[in-house]
Amino acid sequence: MSAARSRVLVADPIAEAGIEALRHQCDVEVHLRQSEAALIERAPRFDAIVVRSETRITEAILRAGTRLRVVARAGVGVDNIDVAAATRAGVIVVNSPEGNTIAAAEHTVAMLLSMSRRIPPAVASLHSGEWARSRFVGVEVCNKTLGVIGFGKIGREVALRARGLQMSVVAHDGFVTEEQARALGVELVDLKTLFQRSDYITVHTPLTRDTKGLLGTAAFEQMKPGVRIINCARGGIVDEAALLEALSNGRVAGAALDVFEQEPPTPHSPLLDHPNVVATPHLGASTEEAQVNVALDVADQIIRVLAGEPARAAVNLPAVSAEVFNRIAPYLELGSRIGRLHAQLGETLPTRVNVSYSGEVLKDDIGPVTRSVLVGLLQPFLAEGVNYVNAPFIAGQRGLLVTESKSAGWTDYTNFIRVEVDYGAERRVIGGTVLGRKDMRIREIDGYKIDLNPEGSLLVVQHHDRPGIIGLVGTMMGDAGVNIAGMYVGREAVGKRAMMVLTIDSAPPQPLLDEIKRAIQADYVRLVVL
């Protein structure tokens, strides 16, 4: 009998290519422009919900969606999704931060040029039967200075295009180095300097507590008289009342707005009706190419998450690029398997976890790997679902202390992960490495050196080293009809404590494990399923 297919609800319009990609793996229903009450009623039946900017995913919807594992925004921002509530619920929130980069950058430049050459009012005048050339004298952008606030992917693409228009570009971003900016021919400056030097200012930041109203009265007073403002990022970054005042008193010569504090804005508002304002209805990502790109991107991420894999662009997980994700993917799986091995060898809830890293893995962000360890470790102990999103939150709730350490010198392996777990007074250490993309090895368990492929059913036996143990266990397993596929052994020294790990084709019954433990006087005999 085949497993039931996951169910996906598409709540906002997305490109048909994305819906078709989902339908290959999932059952998809499309219900657009639903009220919160309707979504609360529908949510319990779905494993994933896809939205764009119209539908709000509230805490009430997330509470109702007891099956929900992922909410996907086909676009960049997630301000219409209660990310904190999703994190508490263990729901992964993903977006598509790169799918509409070019579209947004090109629209920004189009708005800049349209405002400079007064194209929209000139078109409207011509359509009305006028030929009023003298009323629409514009300004050139060549040799002007563009200030870019937020020098991420979109900001950088805007800067490249502005440089092509022979503009000078200054940028402000607290997470970008001077070397990164200089490589693009851009000067990195503080915000005050950007205000003072820029003829045009464009914003490309998310809307946060710190950026809300960033361009307001105080900022406009610091700017060069006659500055022109472009906002194709998020409504609310520009204080619209302050902007209208600055336009009216001449401090700001023009504004080009694609986003607004309230969308749609109030018809015939003073700001929209101002003759020096160019406005579009949130078109930054509205190209055929961008719509297909973001739909396919979030469809792929939904399929990954529902298959138990981490997403590339989860906003409530440590963010990594696609390139880094591909490099760390084998470590994510290794970390999860080490965690599951720990959980099945331990008998009580863990109280402390330390994950140590050495070697090439140090070159990348290892935060997601630590989360994968926690998922594997906690899931067998807890009734609630544990995933890459809520694992640190659940660990904190349970009083589990989680630490990381990095060092390049304590192992001879090219890369190595060692997970040390305390279970009250008991401590267990398991370490492993990645030899190839799909070739993982457990190299140590509690100081015993072994070479174990961590998959399938395993029988882990700790005992005193003496002749005949391996043969006796093999005979008892054979008599019970359990086939042994492989054997891995390690020991402290001759006649001291030893460990034996058997890979087996089927799980033996518990009475057989109890019998083996008595027969060889083992410290423990544990069945582990990976």
Secondary structure, DSSP 8 states (H G I E B T S, - for coil): ------EEEE-S---HHHHHHHHTTSEEEE--S--HHHHHHHGGG-SEEEE-SSS-B-HHHHHH-TT--EEEESSS--TTB-HHHHHHHT-EEE--TTTTHHHHHHHHHHHHHHHHHTHHHHHHHHHTT---GGGG-----TT-EEEEE--SHHHHHHHHHHHHTT-EEEEE-TT--HHHHHTTT-EE--HHHHHHH-SEEEE-----TTTTT-BSHHHHHHS-TTEEEEE-S-TTSB-HHHHHHHHHTTSEEEEEES--SSSS--TT-HHHH-TTEEE-SS-TT-SHHHHHHHHHHHHHHHHHHHTT---SSBTTS----HHHHHHHHHHHHHHHHHHHHHHHH-SS---EEEEEEEEGGGGS--HHHHHHHHHHHHGGG-SS---TTTHHHHHHHTT-EEEEEE-SSS-SSSEEEEEEEEETTEEEEEEEEEEETTEEEEEEETTEEEEE---SEEEEEEEE--TTHHHHHHHHHHHTT--EEEEEEEESSTTSEEEEEEEESS---HHHHHHHHHHHT-SEEEEEE-
